[in-house]
């Protein structure tokens, strides 16, 4: 199981939003590259990056900064936000991003999404962002009218390599994860699932860990909690390693 430290980029700095609202942001760092290095030093095995400007505008706004982050790290980077065509996807992969997270076009343009998966096999994942059971698009500001169960078969058939599942009601709120919804998805999915939204404490990591042994849960993204200190990344990764080591004996 992996805890993915998150860097959300807006106007060139690291922020966290509450429930995805652009008008409810907290700035955590003015140096995203230094922050990325810090999370690597704290034991991060992956870095989760979101271009919030890109998600809202549909354009790769922070591309130069994201390249600098990739250049500074030895761990792989997964990226979402504003990736809505093959040219943007190719540019990010060539810049050093390991895998891409697609949201809007995966729900609104199934043919374009399937073409992306075919062009970059194993490197395209989908972001399923749910509020009240319904999936959102365009940086969480538009309603798709769809549920996870309705879209999952199509996404898997298209070649989705992994899934990020966000409970918007819990994102940035530090209220714990939505275990029933997550377990349902991780059991139904044939590809790795990563939880996002609500991972606030080590207890949340401990609650998720059993799912990583019995379902396709790969890990969880944590943002506000690791910045504010309610979850210590190094402690969480050490705890996971201890469990895995004990199981291997």
C-alpha positions, 0 to 999 in steps of 0.5 A: 500500500502506498500513501501518495503525498499530494501537491496541488498547484494554483498560481505557481504555489502549493495549495489545498482546497476544501471540497474542490472550491477555488474560493476556499484555498489554503497556501502551504508553500510558495516553492513546489519543487522544494516541497516535492523534494521534501515529500520524497525525503519523508519516504514518499514512493510516488508524488501526486500532482494536480494542476488546479489551474489546468483543471479549471481552464482545460489547459496545461497551465503549470507545465514548466513547473511540473517539468521542474518537479519531475527533474528534481525527483527520483520517485515517479510522478502522477499528474492530473488537471487540464489533460484533455488531448493527446498532444498535452498527454504526450508533452507531459509524459515526455517531460518526465511524468510517469502516468496521467490522470484524466477526468473530464474527457473520460466521462464526456468524450469516451472515444477520445479517452479510449484513444488516449489509453490506446496511444499510451498503454498502461499510463492513463488513469481516470479520476472519478470524483463523486459528490452525493454519489454523482460524478463531477467533471471540469474541476468538479464544477460540472455535473456528469449525471453519472454514477461510478457503477454506470461508467466503470465497465466502459472505462475498464474496457477502454484500457484504464490503467488505474483509478483515483476515487475522490469523495468530494464531500470529504476532500480537504475536510479531514473527516476520514475516508468513505470506506463503504464506497471505496470498498465497493469500487476496489472490489469491482475494479480490475485495476488499481484503485487509489483513495483520495479525500478524507485521509486525515490520520494514521488511523485512516491509513490503518482502516484502509490497509486491509482493503489493500490485501483483499481488494484492488486498493493500491493506496491513498492520496493525502494532502492537507493532513500531511501539510498540517501534521495530523498525518506524518508521511514517514510514520505512515510509510514506516507502519505500512512497511512493518505490516508488509514485512510481518506478512512476508515472514 
